[in-house]
Amino acid sequence: MELNLEDLKCQTSINYDKMLCFCKSVSYRDAYNTIITHKITTLEELVKLTGVTTGCGGCKSKAERLLEYAQKCNFAPLNV
């Protein structure tokens, strides 16, 4: 898979060990691995498997962006 400059900026700007959802203790790494393992394409599917956005809802836009990123990268595994 060939990444353009925008993809590289996106990939390097995410610290995958940071929390995506504090309420449910889900890290970006855990959410991303769930997305690629199950080829998740909707927020509803991600919510069902991880519980993200079911607490305060503050992580909804971050979860949606992570889903978009995973799809754009064809569900490629993390290299970090």
OpenMM code with the backbone's topology and positions (N, CA, C; nanometers):
from openmm import Vec3, app, unit

residues = "MET GLU LEU ASN LEU GLU ASP LEU LYS CYS GLN THR SER ILE ASN TYR ASP LYS MET LEU CYS PHE CYS LYS SER VAL SER TYR ARG ASP ALA TYR ASN THR ILE ILE THR HIS LYS ILE THR THR LEU GLU GLU LEU VAL LYS LEU THR GLY VAL THR THR GLY CYS GLY GLY CYS LYS SER LYS ALA GLU ARG LEU LEU GLU TYR ALA GLN LYS CYS ASN PHE ALA PRO LEU ASN VAL".split()
positions = [
    Vec3(0.0835, -0.1167, 0.0000),
    Vec3(0.0000, 0.0000, 0.0000),
    Vec3(0.0885, 0.1237, 0.0000),
    Vec3(0.0560, 0.2164, -0.0865),
    Vec3(0.1333, 0.3380, -0.0978),
    Vec3(0.0621, 0.4500, -0.0233),
    Vec3(0.1336, 0.5178, 0.0656),
    Vec3(0.0747, 0.6263, 0.1422),
    Vec3(0.1204, 0.7605, 0.0865),
    Vec3(0.0283, 0.8548, 0.0788),
    Vec3(0.0680, 0.9891, 0.0385),
    Vec3(0.1044, 1.0696, 0.1629),
    Vec3(0.1450, 1.1937, 0.1434),
    Vec3(0.1898, 1.2770, 0.2539),
    Vec3(0.0813, 1.2941, 0.3595),
    Vec3(-0.0427, 1.3118, 0.3178),
    Vec3(-0.1527, 1.3301, 0.4126),
    Vec3(-0.1736, 1.2048, 0.4977),
    Vec3(-0.1610, 1.0878, 0.4371),
    Vec3(-0.1739, 0.9623, 0.5128),
    Vec3(-0.0634, 0.9515, 0.6173),
    Vec3(0.0580, 0.9873, 0.5788),
    Vec3(0.1706, 0.9789, 0.6721),
    Vec3(0.1521, 1.0755, 0.7885),
    Vec3(0.1027, 1.1954, 0.7604),
    Vec3(0.0757, 1.2912, 0.8679),
    Vec3(-0.0258, 1.2337, 0.9641),
    Vec3(-0.1301, 1.1745, 0.9102),
    Vec3(-0.2361, 1.1176, 0.9932),
    Vec3(-0.1823, 1.0030, 1.0782),
    Vec3(-0.1070, 0.9145, 1.0172),
    Vec3(-0.0563, 0.7984, 1.0889),
    Vec3(0.0405, 0.8378, 1.1995),
    Vec3(0.1267, 0.9341, 1.1725),
    Vec3(0.2248, 0.9714, 1.2734),
    Vec3(0.1669, 1.0625, 1.3802),
    Vec3(0.0505, 1.1234, 1.3544),
    Vec3(-0.0087, 1.2120, 1.4544),
    Vec3(-0.0875, 1.1352, 1.5599),
    Vec3(-0.1190, 1.0100, 1.5345),
    Vec3(-0.1943, 0.9299, 1.6318),
    Vec3(-0.0965, 0.8542, 1.7197),
    Vec3(-0.1077, 0.8761, 1.8499),
    Vec3(-0.0332, 0.7945, 1.9442),
    Vec3(-0.1285, 0.6813, 1.9822),
    Vec3(-0.1056, 0.5645, 1.9293),
    Vec3(-0.1998, 0.4541, 1.9435),
    Vec3(-0.2151, 0.4036, 2.0863),
    Vec3(-0.1226, 0.4422, 2.1749),
    Vec3(-0.1342, 0.3990, 2.3131),
    Vec3(-0.2157, 0.4966, 2.3981),
    Vec3(-0.2534, 0.6114, 2.3404),
    Vec3(-0.3400, 0.7051, 2.4112),
    Vec3(-0.4814, 0.6503, 2.4142),
    Vec3(-0.5593, 0.7030, 2.5073),
    Vec3(-0.6984, 0.6611, 2.5209),
    Vec3(-0.7855, 0.7289, 2.4155),
    Vec3(-0.8621, 0.6488, 2.3477),
    Vec3(-0.9649, 0.6994, 2.2569),
    Vec3(-1.0902, 0.7287, 2.3391),
    Vec3(-1.1256, 0.6355, 2.4254),
    Vec3(-1.2449, 0.6476, 2.5086),
    Vec3(-1.2056, 0.6261, 2.6552),
    Vec3(-1.2060, 0.7353, 2.7306),
    Vec3(-1.1698, 0.7257, 2.8719),
    Vec3(-1.2777, 0.6536, 2.9518),
    Vec3(-1.4027, 0.6762, 2.9188),
    Vec3(-1.5122, 0.6159, 2.9943),
    Vec3(-1.5065, 0.4630, 2.9925),
    Vec3(-1.4687, 0.4062, 2.8783),
    Vec3(-1.4648, 0.2607, 2.8630),
    Vec3(-1.3223, 0.2058, 2.8569),
    Vec3(-1.2226, 0.2925, 2.8792),
    Vec3(-1.0804, 0.2534, 2.8786),
    Vec3(-1.0406, 0.1805, 2.7505),
    Vec3(-1.0703, 0.2425, 2.6372),
    Vec3(-1.0361, 0.1854, 2.5073),
    Vec3(-0.9299, 0.2740, 2.4420),
    Vec3(-0.8129, 0.2168, 2.4158),
    Vec3(-0.7054, 0.2929, 2.3523),
    Vec3(-0.7270, 0.2969, 2.2010),
    Vec3(-0.6569, 0.3895, 2.1365),
    Vec3(-0.6613, 0.3943, 1.9903),
    Vec3(-0.6154, 0.2593, 1.9331),
    Vec3(-0.5113, 0.2011, 1.9926),
    Vec3(-0.4577, 0.0723, 1.9450),
    Vec3(-0.5643, -0.0369, 1.9526),
    Vec3(-0.6317, -0.0465, 2.0672),
    Vec3(-0.7352, -0.1496, 2.0833),
    Vec3(-0.8496, -0.1287, 1.9843),
    Vec3(-0.8924, -0.0036, 1.9694),
    Vec3(-1.0020, 0.0254, 1.8764),
    Vec3(-0.9605, -0.0054, 1.7332),
    Vec3(-0.8390, 0.0366, 1.6950),
    Vec3(-0.7926, 0.0135, 1.5581),
    Vec3(-0.7801, -0.1365, 1.5304),
    Vec3(-0.7239, -0.2103, 1.6248),
    Vec3(-0.7105, -0.3552, 1.6056),
    Vec3(-0.8470, -0.4228, 1.5946),
    Vec3(-0.9449, -0.3756, 1.6695),
    Vec3(-1.0811, -0.4290, 1.6587),
    Vec3(-1.1378, -0.3979, 1.5206),
    Vec3(-1.1161, -0.2760, 1.4746),
    Vec3(-1.1657, -0.2348, 1.3427),
    Vec3(-1.1079, -0.3229, 1.2322),
    Vec3(-0.9757, -0.3426, 1.2337),
    Vec3(-0.9147, -0.4190, 1.1237),
    Vec3(-0.9425, -0.5690, 1.1351),
    Vec3(-0.9530, -0.6200, 1.2561),
    Vec3(-0.9807, -0.7625, 1.2758),
    Vec3(-1.1190, -0.7998, 1.2236),
    Vec3(-1.2158, -0.7129, 1.2499),
    Vec3(-1.3550, -0.7411, 1.2133),
    Vec3(-1.4006, -0.6666, 1.0887),
    Vec3(-1.3065, -0.5924, 1.0255),
    Vec3(-1.3385, -0.5139, 0.9044),
    Vec3(-1.4628, -0.4261, 0.9296),
    Vec3(-1.4604, -0.3560, 1.0402),
    Vec3(-1.5722, -0.2718, 1.0812),
    Vec3(-1.5824, -0.1493, 0.9910),
    Vec3(-1.7041, -0.1192, 0.9489),
    Vec3(-1.7251, -0.0049, 0.8607),
    Vec3(-1.8218, 0.0982, 0.9189),
    Vec3(-1.8855, 0.0667, 1.0302),
    Vec3(-1.9791, 0.1624, 1.0889),
    Vec3(-1.9463, 0.1857, 1.2362),
    Vec3(-1.9838, 0.3033, 1.2826),
    Vec3(-1.9641, 0.3350, 1.4237),
    Vec3(-2.0444, 0.2401, 1.5118),
    Vec3(-2.1621, 0.2043, 1.4669),
    Vec3(-2.2479, 0.1144, 1.5452),
    Vec3(-2.1789, -0.0194, 1.5721),
    Vec3(-2.1104, -0.0722, 1.4708),
    Vec3(-2.0378, -0.1987, 1.4891),
    Vec3(-1.9252, -0.1823, 1.5906),
    Vec3(-1.8525, -0.0703, 1.5810),
    Vec3(-1.7425, -0.0446, 1.6743),
    Vec3(-1.7950, -0.0292, 1.8162),
    Vec3(-1.9074, 0.0399, 1.8310),
    Vec3(-1.9699, 0.0574, 1.9629),
    Vec3(-2.0073, -0.0781, 2.0222),
    Vec3(-2.0659, -0.1632, 1.9402),
    Vec3(-2.1097, -0.2949, 1.9872),
    Vec3(-1.9919, -0.3778, 2.0401),
    Vec3(-1.8773, -0.3700, 1.9739),
    Vec3(-1.7629, -0.4528, 2.0123),
    Vec3(-1.6728, -0.3910, 2.1192),
    Vec3(-1.6713, -0.2572, 2.1294),
    Vec3(-1.5785, -0.1936, 2.2227),
    Vec3(-1.6452, -0.1111, 2.3317),
    Vec3(-1.7668, -0.0643, 2.3068),
    Vec3(-1.8349, 0.0209, 2.4025),
    Vec3(-1.8017, 0.1689, 2.3888),
    Vec3(-1.7144, 0.2063, 2.2932),
    Vec3(-1.6808, 0.3477, 2.2773),
    Vec3(-1.8064, 0.4287, 2.2498),
    Vec3(-1.8064, 0.5503, 2.2950),
    Vec3(-1.9137, 0.6500, 2.2812),
    Vec3(-2.0343, 0.6236, 2.3705),
    Vec3(-2.0340, 0.5170, 2.4493),
    Vec3(-2.1506, 0.4859, 2.5316),
    Vec3(-2.1432, 0.5478, 2.6702),
    Vec3(-2.0323, 0.6148, 2.6999),
    Vec3(-2.0222, 0.6853, 2.8275),
    Vec3(-2.0695, 0.8278, 2.8082),
    Vec3(-1.9752, 0.9209, 2.8017),
    Vec3(-2.0104, 1.0623, 2.7854),
    Vec3(-2.0312, 1.1009, 2.6388),
    Vec3(-1.9811, 1.0193, 2.5461),
    Vec3(-1.9968, 1.0475, 2.4035),
    Vec3(-1.8901, 1.1401, 2.3461),
    Vec3(-1.7979, 1.1838, 2.4293),
    Vec3(-1.6953, 1.2779, 2.3847),
    Vec3(-1.5983, 1.2225, 2.2823),
    Vec3(-1.5926, 1.0940, 2.2658),
    Vec3(-1.4971, 1.0323, 2.1732),
    Vec3(-1.5590, 0.9991, 2.0375),
    Vec3(-1.6845, 1.0348, 2.0171),
    Vec3(-1.7537, 0.9942, 1.8948),
    Vec3(-1.6822, 1.0404, 1.7686),
    Vec3(-1.6438, 1.1666, 1.7615),
    Vec3(-1.5790, 1.2163, 1.6397),
    Vec3(-1.4418, 1.1526, 1.6200),
    Vec3(-1.3703, 1.1251, 1.7299),
    Vec3(-1.2396, 1.0583, 1.7180),
    Vec3(-1.2569, 0.9154, 1.6679),
    Vec3(-1.3592, 0.8473, 1.7170),
    Vec3(-1.3859, 0.7101, 1.6734),
    Vec3(-1.4240, 0.7080, 1.5254),
    Vec3(-1.5037, 0.8059, 1.4824),
    Vec3(-1.5428, 0.8131, 1.3417),
    Vec3(-1.4215, 0.8384, 1.2525),
    Vec3(-1.3325, 0.9270, 1.2959),
    Vec3(-1.2109, 0.9531, 1.2178),
    Vec3(-1.1214, 0.8303, 1.2114),
    Vec3(-1.1116, 0.7564, 1.3202),
    Vec3(-1.0303, 0.6351, 1.3203),
    Vec3(-1.0888, 0.5310, 1.2250),
    Vec3(-1.2191, 0.5187, 1.2215),
    Vec3(-1.2860, 0.4281, 1.1270),
    Vec3(-1.2552, 0.4680, 0.9826),
    Vec3(-1.2667, 0.5966, 0.9540),
    Vec3(-1.2375, 0.6459, 0.8195),
    Vec3(-1.0929, 0.6175, 0.7811),
    Vec3(-1.0019, 0.6392, 0.8752),
    Vec3(-0.8601, 0.6150, 0.8496),
    Vec3(-0.8345, 0.4671, 0.8195),
    Vec3(-0.8923, 0.3783, 0.8991),
    Vec3(-0.8729, 0.2341, 0.8785),
    Vec3(-0.9247, 0.1915, 0.7418),
    Vec3(-1.0387, 0.2448, 0.7029),
    Vec3(-1.0955, 0.2115, 0.5724),
    Vec3(-1.0088, 0.2665, 0.4597),
    Vec3(-0.9602, 0.3882, 0.4769),
    Vec3(-0.8747, 0.4501, 0.3755),
    Vec3(-0.7460, 0.3690, 0.3560),
    Vec3(-0.6993, 0.3082, 0.4641),
    Vec3(-0.5775, 0.2268, 0.4593),
    Vec3(-0.6070, 0.0803, 0.4290),
    Vec3(-0.7289, 0.0516, 0.3865),
    Vec3(-0.7693, -0.0855, 0.3534),
    Vec3(-0.7469, -0.1840, 0.4675),
    Vec3(-0.7742, -0.1361, 0.5877),
    Vec3(-0.7645, -0.2195, 0.7093),
    Vec3(-0.6253, -0.2775, 0.7292),
    Vec3(-0.5230, -0.2006, 0.6932),
    Vec3(-0.3846, -0.2452, 0.7103),
    Vec3(-0.3499, -0.2494, 0.8591),
    Vec3(-0.2718, -0.3497, 0.9001),
    Vec3(-0.2318, -0.3573, 1.0416),
    Vec3(-0.1363, -0.2423, 1.0768),
    Vec3(-0.1285, -0.2128, 1.2046),
    Vec3(-0.0386, -0.1076, 1.2515),
    Vec3(0.1063, -0.1480, 1.2342),
    Vec3(0.1886, -0.0512, 1.2035),
    Vec3(0.3328, -0.0757, 1.1943),
    Vec3(0.4048, -0.0123, 1.3109),
    Vec3(0.3281, 0.0349, 1.4069),
    Vec3(0.3881, 0.1037, 1.5219),
    Vec3(0.3547, 0.0336, 1.6496),
] * unit.nanometer
topology = app.Topology()
chain = topology.addChain("A")
for resn in residues:
    res = topology.addResidue(resn, chain)
    for name in ("N", "CA", "C"):
        topology.addAtom(name, app.Element.getBySymbol(name[0]), res)
